[in-house]
Amino acid sequence: MANPKDQHTMRVRIYSPQGVIYDHQALSCSVRAVDGGLTVLPNHTPILAPLELSVVKVVRVHEGFTDDFIAINGGVLEMRNNEVEIISNYAIRGKDIDEAQVSVEQQEAEINMQEAIANKDNKAFVKAKIELDRAMNKITAFRRKRGL
């Protein structure tokens, strides 16, 4: 739990099947919930919100107030007692993304989409579209972290 003496910050933790991906004190946490954008601040009312595939932005308590960007494949956010917990089936910090690898994933997804269209295979198209959305989400997190 966040230090009760410091009610101007909150703890943000992001979990995936690989474990804790992110754990820092923060000033804010911005996400895209299924019903729109949401920014959680310290002392926010307890909330439980389903999240879309998107990039989480955390303004971290650090010298210079560092912004961190984490790509998630949807999930659930819970805020209570100045603790934000996000659980997702996939999460990666922008600083940990390999841009070359993600570019390959993007190209493969685009090729798979074109093949699905040519074969009139709706199921393959939907799968390729999801793969492309995930690759683009990682690229967005990478670029935001780099200030691009």
Residue pairs with C-beta under 8 A, 6 or more apart in sequence:
1 11
1 81
1 82
1 83
2 9
2 10
2 11
2 25
2 42
2 81
2 82
2 83
3 9
7 42
7 43
7 82
8 27
8 42
9 25
9 26
9 27
9 42
9 61
9 82
10 25
10 26
10 27
10 29
10 40
10 41
10 42
10 43
10 44
10 79
10 82
10 83
10 84
11 23
11 24
11 25
11 26
11 82
11 83
11 84
12 22
12 23
12 24
12 25
12 26
12 29
12 58
12 84
12 86
13 20
13 22
13 23
13 83
13 84
13 85
13 86
14 20
14 21
14 22
14 23
14 56
14 70
14 72
14 85
14 86
14 88
14 91
15 21
15 85
15 86
15 87
15 88
15 91
16 87
16 88
16 89
16 90
16 91
17 89
17 90
21 70
21 91
21 92
21 93
22 58
22 68
22 70
22 91
22 93
24 58
24 60
24 61
24 62
24 68
25 60
25 61
26 58
26 59
26 60
26 61
26 84
27 41
27 42
27 59
27 60
27 61
27 65
28 39
28 40
28 41
28 57
28 58
28 59
29 39
29 40
29 56
29 57
29 58
29 59
29 77
29 84
30 37
30 38
30 39
30 40
30 56
30 57
30 58
31 37
31 38
31 39
31 40
31 49
31 51
31 54
31 56
31 57
31 77
31 86
32 38
32 51
32 52
32 54
32 55
33 49
33 50
33 51
33 52
33 77
34 49
34 50
34 51
34 52
35 49
38 47
38 49
38 77
40 47
40 77
40 79
40 84
42 82
43 82
44 79
45 79
46 78
46 79
46 80
46 81
47 77
47 78
47 79
48 76
48 77
48 78
49 76
49 77
50 74
50 75
50 76
51 72
51 74
51 75
51 76
51 77
51 86
51 88
52 74
53 72
53 73
53 74
53 133
53 134
53 137
54 71
54 72
54 74
54 137
55 69
55 70
55 71
55 72
55 94
55 137
55 140
55 141
55 144
56 69
56 70
56 71
56 72
56 86
57 67
57 68
57 69
57 144
58 67
58 68
58 69
58 70
59 65
59 66
59 67
60 66
60 67
60 68
67 144
67 145
68 93
68 94
68 95
68 145
69 93
69 94
69 140
69 141
69 144
69 145
70 91
70 92
70 93
70 94
70 141
71 90
71 91
71 92
71 94
71 97
71 137
71 138
71 140
71 141
72 86
72 88
72 90
72 91
72 137
73 88
73 89
73 90
73 91
73 134
73 137
74 88
74 89
75 86
75 87
75 88
75 89
75 91
76 86
76 87
76 88
77 84
77 85
77 86
78 84
78 85
78 86
79 85
90 134
92 138
92 141
93 141
93 145
94 141
94 142
94 144
94 145
94 146
95 145
97 138
97 139
97 141
97 142
97 145
99 139
99 142
102 135
102 138
102 139
102 142
103 139
105 131
105 134
105 135
105 138
106 132
106 135
106 136
106 139
108 131
109 128
109 129
109 131
109 132
109 135
110 128
110 132
112 124
112 127
112 128
112 131
113 125
113 128
113 129
113 132
115 121
115 124
115 128
116 122
116 124
116 125
116 127
116 128
117 125
